[in-house]
């Protein structure tokens, strides 16, 4: 899917402005189940939740909201709807992270890496992985 179409899907027109769409915690939880299943009936999504599960009608409402926002689509199967993602997990993650980097780190990936390295929350293995990835990026840029 092209970047322009993705950006359009992740943007909603409100009061004459393009506002990036954020998912609520409930919406994110529901769409994660739909991403994992690929395609599902409402009952199959409900079954993915651990006890105590949210009400069937609550999950139905969240799915309709996700559909209105353009994150989920459906096809009619008999008298039921079979839901599937309209936006992939990767597309949502890319837009979300772009907004995080823009809003909190002055559009600087270096500031993100610095924050992660200095936060004290990384394990030694995670810190080493960050160093390895940064080194790969530098090597790739040098070879261009």
C-alpha positions in Angstrom: 0.0 0.0 0.0 1.4 3.4 -0.9 2.5 5.8 1.8 -0.1 8.4 0.6 -3.0 6.0 0.9 -1.7 4.9 4.3 -1.4 8.5 5.5 -5.0 9.1 4.3 -6.3 6.1 6.1 -4.6 7.2 9.3 -5.9 10.8 9.1 -9.4 11.9 9.9 -10.9 15.3 8.8 -12.0 17.2 11.9 -13.0 20.8 11.9 -11.1 21.5 8.6 -7.8 20.0 9.9 -6.1 16.7 9.3 -5.7 15.0 12.6 -3.7 11.8 13.0 -5.8 9.1 14.5 -4.7 7.6 17.8 -6.2 4.3 19.0 -7.6 4.1 22.5 -6.3 1.3 24.8 -9.5 -0.7 24.1 -9.3 -0.2 20.3 -5.6 -1.2 20.3 -6.4 -4.4 22.3 -9.2 -5.3 19.9 -7.2 -4.6 16.7 -4.2 -6.6 18.0 -6.5 -9.6 18.2 -7.7 -8.9 14.6 -4.1 -8.5 13.4 -3.2 -11.8 15.0 -6.2 -13.6 13.6 -6.0 -12.0 10.2 -9.8 -12.3 9.7 -12.5 -13.1 12.2 -16.1 -13.1 13.1 -17.0 -11.0 16.2 -17.4 -14.1 18.4 -13.8 -15.2 17.4 -12.5 -11.8 18.5 -14.4 -12.1 21.8 -12.9 -15.5 22.5 -9.4 -14.0 22.3 -9.9 -12.1 25.5 -9.1 -13.6 28.9 -11.7 -13.9 31.6 -13.3 -11.7 32.7 -14.0 -10.8 29.1 -15.5 -7.5 28.0 -19.1 -7.7 27.0 -19.8 -9.0 23.5 -21.6 -5.7 22.8 -18.7 -3.7 24.0 -16.3 -5.4 21.6 -18.8 -5.0 18.8 -19.0 -1.3 19.5 -15.2 -1.0 19.5 -15.0 -2.9 16.2 -17.5 -0.5 14.7 -15.5 2.4 15.9 -12.3 0.9 14.4 -14.2 0.5 11.1 -15.4 4.1 11.2 -11.8 5.2 11.8 -10.6 3.1 8.8 -8.6 0.6 10.7 -10.9 -2.4 10.2 -13.0 -3.5 7.3 -15.6 -6.3 6.9 -17.2 -8.5 4.4 -20.7 -9.9 4.7 -20.9 -13.7 5.2 -24.5 -14.7 5.4 -26.0 -12.6 8.1 -22.6 -12.0 9.8 -19.6 -9.8 9.2 -16.1 -11.1 8.9 -13.6 -8.5 10.1 -10.1 -7.9 8.9 -7.5 -5.2 9.3 -7.7 -2.3 6.8 -4.3 -1.0 8.2 -1.5 -3.4 9.0 0.3 -3.5 12.3 3.4 -2.3 10.6 1.6 0.7 9.0 0.1 1.7 12.3 3.4 1.2 14.2 5.3 3.4 11.6 2.8 6.2 11.9 2.7 6.0 15.7 6.4 6.0 16.1 6.8 8.9 13.6 4.4 10.9 15.8 6.3 9.9 19.0 9.6 10.9 17.5 8.1 14.2 16.2 6.2 15.1 19.4 8.6 14.1 22.0 12.1 13.9 20.4 12.2 16.9 18.0 12.2 14.6 15.0 15.5 13.2 16.1 16.0 9.4 16.1 19.3 10.1 17.9 17.4 11.6 20.8 15.2 8.5 20.9 18.3 6.2 21.1 19.8 8.5 23.7 16.7 8.4 25.8 16.5 4.6 25.6 20.2 4.2 26.4 20.0 6.6 29.3 16.6 5.5 30.7 18.1 2.8 32.8 15.3 0.4 31.7 17.3 -1.5 29.1 18.9 -4.9 29.8 22.5 -5.4 28.8 21.2 -7.5 25.8 18.9 -4.7 24.7 21.6 -2.1 25.0 23.9 -4.3 22.9 21.2 -4.7 20.4 20.8 -0.9 20.1 24.5 -0.6 19.6 24.5 -3.3 16.9 21.5 -1.7 15.1 23.2 1.8 15.2 26.4 0.3 13.8 24.5 -1.3 11.0 22.8 2.0 10.1 26.1 3.8 10.0 27.7 1.1 7.9 24.8 1.1 5.5 25.0 4.9 5.1 28.7 4.7 4.5 28.2 2.2 1.7 25.7 4.5 -0.2 
